[in-house]
């Protein structure tokens, strides 16, 4: 978990956080990204240097699942978990799951509009027992990326945004390309990229072109963090599809024999990804600990035997980058503590690969958060008015909303009902100078939920406040209420009820 790094230096943090499938109904949200770019002032960047540094752990999975479903599959070993949560020790702060070739047939795509896809649900069922919450999921056809965080971190994750780039069929088809999620974690920016590049040994130039296209076209709406490599930390992973050189001189059988003789160091020197990084043709801004595990492609389904129709290769990779000197008097670092494949998983022709990292971030104790006033009881079938306190200097966005969630929610997309807030920016022109000055101070706001909000009895709930710029915009969880119960009150008797 995040813990303080022993240091005499002090520094400070950021502010905005997010998640959710999308802000509620897209048709109700108007968004002008150009006017809603969130930025960090020069003063806040200076204050970042005043908070102590803490360390956090990120566990990343990449796996080409070859359109298979996880029905009877145990994922405990893949995530480094014990069979029972009580036996787990020293869990990471985040799990990042990047899958490729998820079954994206039309009927499955329709299903995913209303429920989590089967893979995300499988991971969620496992991690909810350990108090992880899905922060965000992004899918483009067979590419799927999900971020899970421990519940205690929710209010320290800000400015979450997703992006995607298609590279298949010249950029019009999403079977190849990349999906990404960017967010601020305790004051530092992180960009997570899951990609599936062009296949086959001879398609090296196409893979390089795919990389260039993703880097050029990935554009975020957080000012100063508009591109992938603007971020403090970048983790890029997926089925990158780089093969081994020497197609004419090194056959599949020879590669298999070298693997059997444990000649991996000799074999990795033929790796296309290593070579293009050395030549600065692609991925040269990223680092990688060279794989010490056998090639992860291509296997006969259901076995650990290489399919000799393809030359084995390290197609499945996890790379990283850090901007060490992005802040004054602070050196950001990333330590890769593990990098391995998992040969026991054989439902696909690829083996999954995982890596765990330790990163330095800020101990963020000064986030501006919305404070809900205590909610004692919620009356079903009646309007319910809640109150919350907006701190001084808090910047409302143009599509802020408050959602009702079960107390044990496992994803930020699981809202049961919502209401949009009254946005300060939309009303500012109506205020006189004295009123505008008052709005700069802490203020209490009331919001009424409709009587049509029907919540099941016998369950406790919470309210979550999301700061949002709208559809595919930047959104962040900035407030969580106490838990509350619901009741259905009996109607008061009337004179007509009295004989």
C-alpha positions as semicolon CSV with decimal commas, in nm:
position;residue;x (nm);y (nm);z (nm)
1;X;0,000;0,000;0,000
2;X;0,104;0,362;-0,026
3;X;0,346;0,441;0,253
4;X;0,562;0,737;0,331
5;X;0,914;0,736;0,194
6;X;1,161;0,836;0,462
7;X;1,280;1,177;0,351
8;X;1,326;1,523;0,499
9;X;1,200;1,688;0,182
10;X;0,841;1,806;0,181
11;X;0,614;1,874;-0,114
12;X;0,244;1,901;-0,217
13;X;-0,035;1,760;-0,437
14;X;-0,294;1,798;-0,715
15;X;-0,666;1,795;-0,733
16;X;-0,934;1,642;-0,972
17;X;-1,016;1,266;-0,997
18;X;-1,254;1,029;-1,181
19;X;-1,404;0,727;-1,320
20;X;-1,733;0,587;-1,439
21;X;-1,842;0,427;-1,760
22;X;-1,930;0,769;-1,892
23;X;-2,103;1,052;-1,719
24;X;-2,469;0,949;-1,717
25;X;-2,668;0,969;-2,042
26;X;-2,464;1,123;-2,320
27;X;-2,763;1,305;-2,469
28;X;-2,800;1,513;-2,153
29;X;-2,440;1,632;-2,149
30;X;-2,300;1,918;-2,348
31;X;-1,925;1,929;-2,357
32;X;-1,680;2,176;-2,504
33;X;-1,347;2,016;-2,428
34;X;-1,155;2,318;-2,542
35;X;-1,314;2,529;-2,271
36;X;-1,282;2,267;-2,001
37;X;-0,917;2,177;-2,000
38;X;-0,813;2,128;-1,639
39;X;-0,471;2,262;-1,555
40;X;-0,234;2,296;-1,265
41;X;-0,134;2,648;-1,176
42;X;0,228;2,747;-1,128
43;X;0,154;2,798;-0,759
44;X;0,016;2,446;-0,722
45;X;0,321;2,302;-0,900
46;X;0,535;2,486;-0,646
47;X;0,325;2,353;-0,359
48;X;0,373;2,000;-0,490
49;X;0,731;2,030;-0,378
50;X;0,618;2,075;-0,016
51;X;0,455;1,736;0,045
52;X;0,637;1,421;0,155
53;X;0,691;1,144;-0,097
54;X;0,513;0,811;-0,061
55;X;0,544;0,487;-0,256
56;X;0,270;0,288;-0,426
57;X;0,253;-0,040;-0,614
58;X;0,096;-0,108;-0,953
59;X;0,040;-0,463;-1,083
60;X;-0,006;-0,487;-1,462
61;X;-0,143;-0,780;-1,664
62;X;-0,130;-0,813;-2,041
63;X;-0,287;-1,110;-2,217
64;X;-0,408;-1,187;-2,566
65;X;-0,700;-1,416;-2,478
66;X;-0,766;-1,531;-2,836
67;X;-1,146;-1,467;-2,812
68;X;-1,178;-1,724;-2,531
69;X;-1,408;-1,678;-2,230
70;X;-1,297;-1,718;-1,867
71;X;-1,594;-1,922;-1,740
72;X;-1,413;-2,194;-1,540
73;X;-1,080;-2,018;-1,513
74;X;-0,916;-1,932;-1,180
75;X;-0,729;-1,602;-1,198
76;X;-0,577;-1,610;-0,848
77;X;-0,225;-1,709;-0,957
78;X;-0,229;-1,461;-1,244
79;X;-0,286;-1,178;-0,995
80;X;-0,056;-1,321;-0,728
81;X;-0,348;-1,385;-0,492
82;X;-0,411;-1,663;-0,244
83;X;-0,725;-1,875;-0,257
84;X;-0,873;-1,683;0,037
85;X;-0,855;-1,305;0,096
86;X;-0,755;-1,370;0,458
87;X;-0,434;-1,531;0,332
88;X;-0,331;-1,242;0,107
89;X;-0,045;-1,025;0,224
90;X;0,097;-0,698;0,095
91;X;-0,151;-0,641;-0,188
92;X;-0,075;-0,381;-0,456
93;X;-0,256;-0,049;-0,462
94;X;-0,371;-0,092;-0,823
95;X;-0,438;-0,374;-1,063
96;X;-0,425;-0,279;-1,432
97;X;-0,569;-0,539;-1,669
98;X;-0,492;-0,511;-2,041
99;X;-0,647;-0,773;-2,269
100;X;-0,635;-0,819;-2,645
101;X;-0,862;-1,021;-2,875
102;X;-1,151;-1,022;-2,631
103;X;-1,451;-1,177;-2,807
104;X;-1,618;-0,877;-2,971
105;X;-1,892;-1,042;-3,175
106;X;-2,205;-0,824;-3,218
107;X;-2,409;-1,009;-2,956
108;X;-2,129;-0,965;-2,700
109;X;-2,091;-0,596;-2,785
110;X;-2,464;-0,546;-2,726
111;X;-2,439;-0,733;-2,394
112;X;-2,150;-0,511;-2,283
113;X;-2,363;-0,198;-2,327
114;X;-2,567;-0,303;-2,024
115;X;-2,327;-0,519;-1,822
116;X;-1,956;-0,563;-1,776
117;X;-1,793;-0,790;-2,029
118;X;-1,725;-1,142;-1,900
119;X;-1,355;-1,083;-1,842
120;X;-1,401;-0,761;-1,644
121;X;-1,674;-0,928;-1,439
122;X;-1,444;-1,223;-1,366
123;X;-1,167;-0,996;-1,240
124;X;-1,418;-0,784;-1,048
125;X;-1,570;-1,085;-0,871
126;X;-1,223;-1,182;-0,754
127;X;-1,101;-0,837;-0,651
128;X;-1,417;-0,710;-0,482
129;X;-1,354;-0,960;-0,202
130;X;-1,031;-0,771;-0,140
131;X;-1,202;-0,429;-0,143
132;X;-1,092;-0,316;-0,490
133;X;-1,315;-0,091;-0,703
134;X;-1,320;-0,060;-1,082
135;X;-1,209;0,296;-1,152
136;X;-1,250;0,285;-1,526
137;X;-1,286;0,042;-1,815
138;X;-1,224;0,126;-2,179
139;X;-1,288;-0,110;-2,471
140;X;-1,233;-0,083;-2,846
141;X;-1,349;-0,404;-3,013
142;X;-1,113;-0,673;-2,881
143;X;-0,893;-0,433;-2,683
144;X;-0,996;-0,404;-2,318
145;X;-0,835;-0,202;-2,039
146;X;-0,953;-0,188;-1,676
147;X;-0,808;-0,015;-1,370
148;X;-0,886;-0,141;-1,020
149;X;-0,794;0,056;-0,706
150;X;-0,820;-0,018;-0,338
151;X;-1,122;0,161;-0,197
152;X;-0,918;0,372;0,043
153;X;-0,751;0,549;-0,252
154;X;-1,069;0,663;-0,430
155;X;-1,060;1,029;-0,325
156;X;-0,691;1,055;-0,420
157;X;-0,744;0,965;-0,786
158;X;-0,826;1,264;-1,003
159;X;-0,870;1,372;-1,365
160;X;-0,947;1,031;-1,513
161;X;-0,986;1,024;-1,890
162;X;-0,986;0,759;-2,162
163;X;-0,869;0,766;-2,523
164;X;-0,835;0,526;-2,815
165;X;-0,668;0,509;-3,155
166;X;-0,760;0,272;-3,438
167;X;-0,480;0,145;-3,661
168;X;-0,647;-0,151;-3,835
169;X;-0,721;-0,113;-4,208
170;X;-0,547;0,220;-4,229
171;X;-0,708;0,355;-3,913
172;X;-1,073;0,279;-3,986
173;X;-1,095;-0,053;-3,800
174;X;-1,040;-0,107;-3,429
175;X;-0,911;-0,464;-3,433
176;X;-0,564;-0,310;-3,394
177;X;-0,462;0,007;-3,214
178;X;-0,461;0,123;-2,854
179;X;-0,688;0,217;-2,566
180;X;-0,566;0,418;-2,271
181;X;-0,663;0,553;-1,931
182;X;-0,487;0,852;-1,778
183;X;-0,532;0,974;-1,421
184;X;-0,363;1,157;-1,139
185;X;-0,261;0,939;-0,846
186;X;-0,175;1,128;-0,528
187;X;-0,066;1,428;-0,729
188;X;0,133;1,252;-1,003
189;X;0,007;1,186;-1,355
190;X;-0,001;0,831;-1,494
191;X;-0,088;0,714;-1,846
192;X;-0,173;0,347;-1,907
193;X;-0,171;0,228;-2,269
194;X;-0,291;-0,114;-2,387
195;X;-0,214;-0,181;-2,753
196;X;-0,237;-0,451;-3,018
197;X;-0,009;-0,384;-3,314
198;X;0,017;-0,531;-3,663
199;X;0,089;-0,905;-3,675
200;X;0,332;-1,132;-3,868
201;X;0,710;-1,145;-3,894
202;X;0,742;-0,927;-4,204
203;X;0,516;-0,644;-4,077
204;X;0,781;-0,461;-3,874
205;X;0,734;-0,130;-4,054
206;X;0,358;-0,152;-3,998
207;X;0,417;-0,200;-3,625
208;X;0,639;0,105;-3,617
209;X;0,375;0,302;-3,808
210;X;0,109;0,184;-3,561
211;X;0,320;0,312;-3,273
212;X;0,373;0,649;-3,442
213;X;0,001;0,685;-3,514
214;X;-0,095;0,608;-3,154
215;X;0,157;0,859;-3,017
216;X;0,042;1,131;-3,259
217;X;-0,334;1,080;-3,231
218;X;-0,374;1,015;-2,860
219;X;-0,492;1,353;-2,726
220;X;-0,619;1,413;-2,373
221;X;-0,801;1,716;-2,233
222;X;-0,591;1,778;-1,922
223;X;-0,375;2,080;-1,990
224;X;0,001;2,011;-1,981
225;X;-0,083;1,638;-2,001
226;X;-0,231;1,632;-2,351
227;X;-0,015;1,352;-2,496
228;X;0,100;1,014;-2,371
229;X;0,456;1,122;-2,295
230;X;0,353;1,443;-2,117
231;X;0,276;1,229;-1,811
232;X;0,499;1,170;-1,510
233;X;0,466;0,793;-1,553
234;X;0,378;0,593;-1,864
235;X;0,308;0,220;-1,873
236;X;0,269;0,077;-2,224
237;X;0,181;-0,288;-2,265
238;X;-0,006;-0,534;-2,483
239;X;0,040;-0,772;-2,773
240;X;0,299;-0,556;-2,945
241;X;0,356;-0,837;-3,195
242;X;0,730;-0,781;-3,238
243;X;0,897;-1,099;-3,365
244;X;1,252;-1,233;-3,401
245;X;1,477;-1,127;-3,688
246;X;1,639;-1,382;-3,917
247;X;1,323;-1,530;-4,057
248;X;1,521;-1,682;-4,343
249;X;1,793;-1,831;-4,122
250;X;1,622;-1,920;-3,792
251;X;1,327;-2,156;-3,821
252;X;1,052;-2,221;-3,569
253;X;1,218;-2,553;-3,481
254;X;1,555;-2,387;-3,418
255;X;1,394;-2,125;-3,193
256;X;1,214;-2,396;-2,998
257;X;1,543;-2,584;-2,955
258;X;1,717;-2,269;-2,827
259;X;1,437;-2,217;-2,575
260;X;1,473;-2,579;-2,462
261;X;1,850;-2,522;-2,414
262;X;1,771;-2,205;-2,212
263;X;1,955;-1,986;-2,464
264;X;1,720;-1,694;-2,402
265;X;1,994;-1,429;-2,381
266;X;2,118;-1,526;-2,725
267;X;1,765;-1,535;-2,862
268;X;1,658;-1,198;-2,720
269;X;1,931;-1,029;-2,926
270;X;1,717;-1,109;-3,230
271;X;1,411;-0,939;-3,079
272;X;1,267;-0,672;-3,310
273;X;1,143;-0,454;-3,024
274;X;1,487;-0,444;-2,865
275;X;1,643;-0,353;-3,199
276;X;1,399;-0,074;-3,292
277;X;1,439;0,077;-2,945
278;X;1,818;0,076;-2,986
279;X;1,778;0,238;-3,327
280;X;1,530;0,492;-3,181
281;X;1,268;0,399;-3,440
282;X;0,991;0,323;-3,188
283;X;0,935;0,282;-2,814
284;X;1,273;0,445;-2,745
285;X;1,119;0,676;-2,484
286;X;1,027;0,369;-2,280
287;X;1,233;0,124;-2,079
288;X;1,201;-0,251;-2,039
289;X;1,372;-0,511;-1,830
290;X;1,459;-0,773;-2,091
291;X;1,235;-1,080;-2,061
292;X;1,392;-1,370;-1,873
293;X;1,097;-1,595;-1,953
294;X;1,047;-1,800;-2,272
295;X;0,866;-1,652;-2,574
296;X;0,494;-1,618;-2,502
297;X;0,367;-1,686;-2,857
298;X;0,254;-1,905;-3,029
299;X;0,119;-2,210;-2,843
300;X;-0,118;-2,489;-2,931
301;X;-0,444;-2,417;-2,752
302;X;-0,471;-2,605;-2,423
303;X;-0,102;-2,696;-2,410
304;X;0,245;-2,560;-2,338
305;X;0,369;-2,674;-2,679
306;X;0,471;-2,418;-2,938
307;X;0,270;-2,417;-3,259
308;X;0,532;-2,473;-3,527
309;X;0,321;-2,290;-3,785
310;X;0,459;-1,968;-3,633
311;X;0,807;-1,875;-3,513
312;X;0,798;-1,831;-3,132
313;X;0,841;-1,470;-3,018
314;X;0,808;-1,235;-2,723
315;X;0,499;-1,060;-2,856
316;X;0,354;-0,972;-2,514
317;X;0,542;-0,693;-2,338
318;X;0,522;-0,434;-2,061
319;X;0,730;-0,116;-2,089
320;X;0,749;0,197;-1,876
321;X;0,879;0,553;-1,864
322;X;0,923;0,813;-1,591
323;X;0,996;1,185;-1,607
324;X;1,235;1,189;-1,315
325;X;1,281;1,565;-1,290
326;X;0,929;1,690;-1,356
327;X;0,911;1,872;-1,020
328;X;1,149;2,095;-0,834
329;X;1,359;1,926;-0,565
330;X;1,188;1,593;-0,631
331;X;1,315;1,295;-0,826
332;X;1,039;1,061;-0,939
333;X;1,139;0,697;-0,973
334;X;0,988;0,368;-1,084
335;X;1,118;0,028;-0,979
336;X;1,015;-0,284;-1,170
337;X;1,002;-0,553;-0,903
338;X;0,879;-0,842;-1,119
339;X;0,836;-0,932;-1,487
340;X;0,719;-1,281;-1,575
341;X;0,495;-1,499;-1,786
342;X;0,239;-1,750;-1,657
343;X;0,273;-2,074;-1,857
344;X;0,004;-2,258;-1,658
345;X;-0,265;-2,054;-1,840
346;X;-0,321;-2,233;-2,171
347;X;-0,667;-2,136;-2,299
348;X;-0,505;-1,901;-2,552
349;X;-0,221;-1,926;-2,801
350;X;-0,049;-1,654;-2,594
351;X;0,077;-1,676;-2,236
352;X;-0,018;-1,388;-2,005
353;X;0,258;-1,159;-1,881
354;X;0,258;-0,959;-1,557
355;X;0,481;-0,697;-1,404
356;X;0,474;-0,511;-1,075
357;X;0,609;-0,161;-1,022
358;X;0,677;0,066;-0,727
359;X;0,634;0,436;-0,802
360;X;0,689;0,752;-0,602
361;X;0,396;0,992;-0,561
362;X;0,297;1,269;-0,322
363;X;0,128;1,221;0,011
364;X;-0,179;1,414;-0,097
365;X;-0,338;1,567;0,209
366;X;-0,476;1,889;0,062
367;X;-0,720;1,770;-0,204
368;X;-1,030;1,987;-0,229
369;X;-1,325;1,757;-0,166
370;X;-1,700;1,800;-0,144
371;X;-1,830;1,740;0,209
372;X;-2,180;1,593;0,232
373;X;-2,387;1,680;0,535
374;X;-2,503;1,367;0,721
375;X;-2,799;1,186;0,565
376;X;-3,004;1,014;0,831
377;X;-3,274;0,851;0,622
378;X;-3,394;0,837;0,261
379;X;-3,769;0,820;0,198
380;X;-3,873;0,610;-0,101
381;X;-4,148;0,761;-0,316
382;X;-4,080;1,115;-0,194
383;X;-3,845;1,394;-0,302
384;X;-3,525;1,386;-0,097
385;X;-3,310;1,695;-0,048
386;X;-2,944;1,659;0,034
387;X;-2,690;1,923;0,134
388;X;-2,321;1,942;0,058
389;X;-2,044;2,193;0,121
390;X;-1,829;2,323;-0,165
391;X;-1,484;2,430;-0,042
392;X;-1,334;2,767;-0,129
393;X;-1,157;2,764;-0,463
394;X;-1,327;2,449;-0,587
395;X;-1,386;2,469;-0,964
396;X;-1,717;2,317;-1,069
397;X;-1,719;2,169;-1,418
398;X;-1,999;2,194;-1,671
399;X;-2,149;1,851;-1,605
400;X;-2,096;1,775;-1,236
401;X;-2,333;1,513;-1,099
402;X;-2,415;1,320;-0,783
403;X;-2,488;0,948;-0,801
404;X;-2,655;0,710;-0,559
405;X;-2,459;0,388;-0,500
406;X;-2,492;0,081;-0,286
407;X;-2,259;0,094;0,012
408;X;-2,067;-0,207;-0,124
409;X;-2,032;-0,074;-0,481
410;X;-1,756;-0,244;-0,679
411;X;-1,735;-0,008;-0,976
412;X;-1,774;0,365;-1,025
413;X;-2,013;0,287;-1,310
414;X;-2,266;0,122;-1,076
415;X;-2,479;0,429;-1,001
416;X;-2,847;0,354;-0,934
417;X;-2,969;0,709;-0,993
418;X;-2,817;1,053;-1,038
419;X;-2,888;1,426;-1,053
420;X;-2,683;1,696;-1,218
421;X;-2,567;1,975;-0,990
422;X;-2,632;2,345;-1,043
423;X;-2,310;2,451;-1,209
424;X;-2,158;2,772;-1,081
425;X;-2,006;2,865;-1,418
426;X;-2,346;2,858;-1,588
427;X;-2,490;3,101;-1,334
428;X;-2,191;3,328;-1,284
429;X;-2,312;3,589;-1,533
430;X;-2,630;3,631;-1,327
431;X;-2,443;3,724;-1,009
432;X;-2,343;4,072;-0,901
433;X;-1,989;4,143;-0,783
434;X;-2,072;4,090;-0,415
435;X;-2,239;3,755;-0,487
436;X;-1,945;3,642;-0,702
437;X;-1,707;3,719;-0,416
438;X;-1,928;3,511;-0,185
439;X;-1,911;3,218;-0,428
440;X;-1,533;3,213;-0,388
441;X;-1,580;3,114;-0,025
442;X;-1,703;2,789;0,123
443;X;-2,075;2,751;0,053
444;X;-2,354;2,504;0,122
445;X;-2,568;2,378;-0,165
446;X;-2,897;2,186;-0,167
447;X;-2,995;1,935;-0,435
448;X;-3,328;1,752;-0,457
449;X;-3,364;1,400;-0,596
450;X;-3,694;1,312;-0,762
451;X;-3,959;1,101;-0,592
452;X;-3,917;0,863;-0,886
453;X;-3,585;0,736;-0,747
454;X;-3,681;0,389;-0,629
455;X;-3,423;0,227;-0,402
456;X;-3,466;-0,127;-0,265
457;X;-3,518;-0,147;0,110
458;X;-3,284;-0,326;0,348
459;X;-2,965;-0,194;0,186
460;X;-2,742;0,096;0,283
461;X;-2,636;0,354;0,025
462;X;-2,388;0,636;-0,036
463;X;-2,378;0,950;-0,249
464;X;-2,078;1,014;-0,473
465;X;-2,000;1,357;-0,622
466;X;-1,831;1,354;-0,964
467;X;-1,665;1,654;-1,121
468;X;-1,711;1,607;-1,495
469;X;-1,665;1,792;-1,821
470;X;-1,910;1,562;-1,998
471;X;-1,905;1,283;-2,254
472;X;-1,554;1,139;-2,302
473;X;-1,431;1,426;-2,090
474;X;-1,231;1,449;-1,771
475;X;-1,416;1,330;-1,465
476;X;-1,328;1,282;-1,101
477;X;-1,475;1,153;-0,777
478;X;-1,442;1,442;-0,533
479;X;-1,684;1,356;-0,253
480;X;-1,837;1,056;-0,075
481;X;-2,123;1,079;0,177
482;X;-2,186;0,876;0,488
483;X;-2,391;0,559;0,443
484;X;-2,767;0,581;0,493
485;X;-3,073;0,358;0,501
486;X;-3,400;0,396;0,308
487;X;-3,757;0,362;0,426
488;X;-4,102;0,372;0,274
489;X;-4,326;0,578;0,497
490;X;-4,692;0,500;0,536
491;X;-4,913;0,777;0,395
492;X;-5,069;1,006;0,654
493;X;-5,442;0,942;0,711
494;X;-5,690;1,186;0,558
495;X;-6,047;1,275;0,654
496;X;-6,168;1,046;0,373
497;X;-6,004;0,753;0,553
498;X;-6,210;0,815;0,870
499;X;-6,560;0,662;0,889
